[in-house]
Amino acid sequence: MTLASSEFLYVGFVLPMLFALTLVGEGIYKIAKNEEGYLTFILGIIFLIGVVLGYIYIFSR
């Protein structure tokens, strides 16, 4: 299995990206309803940045 195979991309980047976007969306939803959603939003953004940096690190070589 090479780094560019579709299985690696799906498991390593697409699924975590969807999870991060879910956290961001849930945070925005809670903030819009005047509930405590700032932590969820911030954690989602941090996780999203981590996934993007991992993608850049692996595929920039």
Secondary structure, DSSP 4 states (H G I P E B T S, - for coil): --TTSHHHHIIIIIHHHHHHHHHHHHHHHHHHTTSS-HHHHHHHHHHHHHHHHHHHHHHT-
